[in-house]
Amino acid sequence: MLVNLSDVLTSEGMEMAREISLEMTCYDNGTESFEIASKSPISLTVTNAGEDKAVLRGCADISFRGACDRCLTEVPVALKLDFERTILSPEAWGEEADDFGFMDGFSLDVETLVHDEILLNWPAKILCKDDCKGICPVCGQNLNERECGCDTFVPDPRMAVIQDIFKKNKEV
């Protein structure tokens, strides 16, 4: 959705407040796509901060469905977006034009802005719980549910030469 900000950017002291419903149904970060389970309307406030400049403030709550990075169990991922950005009119962009990818002239592209904010606030790891044990590398059993009994011993590769010496010198 595009919101026209020409009045706010050109009129000193003007303020605009809006509640905008988010149209996106999934978030795609380039490698994965996450379905949006719930979302609140985006609360935006744009305040003129001088000639060709405004301050954009916004907040929203968005919840996604994602897989735990260790055990692949589906878990909810809740994000509270709370952001503040200084925006400029197109005439004042200059070298900073790349910083305003969510602007199309005097129009604010709300979907692109929210996508950028999700990207900035995305957790480094999605975990079902802090002490998630993950899955067995041998059989694929979820180790949070039960132990599988597989031999998961991985020898230290630095010791492989010594093990070869012992095998060669072993008397039968």
C-alpha positions in Angstrom: 0.0 0.0 0.0 1.3 3.5 -0.9 0.8 6.4 1.4 1.3 9.9 0.0 3.6 12.0 2.2 3.9 15.1 0.1 1.9 17.3 2.5 3.9 16.2 5.5 7.3 16.7 3.8 6.4 20.1 2.5 4.4 21.7 5.3 6.3 22.7 8.4 4.9 21.4 11.7 2.4 19.0 10.0 1.8 15.5 11.5 -0.1 12.6 10.0 -1.2 9.5 11.9 -2.6 6.4 10.3 -3.5 2.8 11.1 -2.8 0.6 8.0 -3.6 -3.0 7.6 -0.8 -5.2 6.3 -1.6 -6.9 3.1 1.3 -9.4 3.0 0.5 -13.0 3.9 4.0 -14.4 4.0 7.6 -13.1 4.6 10.2 -14.2 2.1 13.8 -13.5 3.2 15.4 -14.8 -0.1 16.1 -18.3 1.1 13.0 -19.2 3.0 9.3 -18.2 3.1 7.4 -17.9 6.4 3.6 -17.8 6.6 2.2 -14.9 8.7 0.0 -16.4 11.4 -1.2 -13.1 12.8 -0.6 -9.4 12.4 -1.8 -6.2 13.9 -2.4 -3.1 11.9 0.7 -0.9 11.4 0.5 2.3 13.4 2.3 5.0 11.5 3.0 8.6 12.6 4.8 11.0 10.2 5.9 14.4 11.6 7.6 17.2 9.6 11.0 17.9 11.0 12.1 20.8 8.9 12.5 21.6 5.2 12.1 18.4 3.1 12.5 16.2 6.1 10.1 14.1 8.3 10.3 11.6 11.1 8.5 8.3 10.5 7.5 6.3 13.6 5.7 3.0 13.5 4.9 -0.2 15.4 3.2 -3.5 14.7 3.0 -7.0 16.1 3.5 -9.9 13.6 3.6 -13.6 14.3 5.1 -16.2 11.9 5.2 -20.0 11.6 8.8 -21.2 11.4 10.8 -24.4 12.0 13.2 -24.7 14.9 16.8 -24.5 13.6 17.8 -27.5 15.7 14.9 -30.0 15.6 12.7 -28.7 12.8 9.6 -28.6 15.0 7.2 -25.8 13.9 7.2 -23.0 16.4 5.6 -19.5 16.4 8.0 -16.6 15.8 6.6 -13.3 17.3 8.1 -10.0 16.3 7.3 -6.6 17.8 8.3 -4.0 15.3 9.0 -0.6 16.7 10.8 1.7 14.4 11.8 5.3 13.8 13.3 6.6 10.6 14.1 10.0 9.2 12.9 10.4 5.7 13.6 13.1 3.1 11.7 14.4 0.1 13.0 13.1 -3.3 14.7 16.4 -4.0 16.9 16.1 -0.9 17.9 12.5 -1.4 21.2 13.0 -3.2 23.7 10.2 -2.4 21.3 8.7 0.2 18.8 7.5 -2.4 19.6 3.9 -1.5 18.5 4.5 2.1 15.0 5.2 0.9 14.1 2.0 -1.0 10.7 2.1 0.7 9.9 5.5 -0.8 8.6 6.0 -4.4 8.8 9.7 -4.9 6.6 11.2 -2.2 4.8 7.9 -1.6 5.7 5.6 1.2 5.5 1.9 0.3 4.3 0.4 3.6 4.8 -3.3 2.5 8.5 -2.6 1.6 9.0 -0.7 4.9 7.6 -3.5 6.9 9.6 -6.1 5.0 12.8 -4.2 5.7 11.9 -3.9 9.4 11.2 -7.7 9.7 14.6 -8.3 8.1 16.3 -6.1 10.6 14.5 -7.7 13.6 14.6 -11.3 12.5 16.1 -13.6 15.2 19.5 -15.1 14.5 18.2 -18.5 15.5 14.6 -19.8 15.8 14.5 -22.3 18.7 11.6 -24.2 20.2 13.3 -23.9 23.6 16.7 -22.7 24.8 17.9 -26.2 25.6 16.7 -27.8 22.4 18.7 -31.0 21.7 18.1 -31.1 18.0 17.9 -34.2 15.8 20.1 -37.3 15.7 22.6 -37.0 12.8 22.4 -40.8 12.2 18.7 -41.6 12.3 17.0 -38.2 12.4 15.1 -38.8 15.6 14.0 -35.7 17.5 16.1 -35.9 20.6 13.7 -33.7 22.6 11.1 -36.5 22.3 13.3 -39.5 23.1 16.9 -40.7 22.9 17.5 -43.0 19.9 20.6 -45.0 21.1 22.6 -44.4 17.9 26.4 -44.3 18.1 27.1 -40.6 17.5 30.8 -40.8 18.4 32.9 -38.8 15.9 36.6 -39.3 16.3 38.9 -36.3 16.3 40.4 -36.1 12.8 43.7 -34.9 14.3 44.1 -38.3 16.0 43.4 -40.4 12.8 47.2 -40.8 12.1 47.8 -42.2 15.6 44.9 -44.6 15.2 46.3 -45.8 11.9 49.7 -46.5 13.7 47.9 -48.6 16.3 46.0 -50.6 13.7 49.2 -51.4 11.8 51.1 -52.5 14.9 48.3 -54.5 16.3 49.2 -58.2 16.7 46.6 -60.8 15.9 
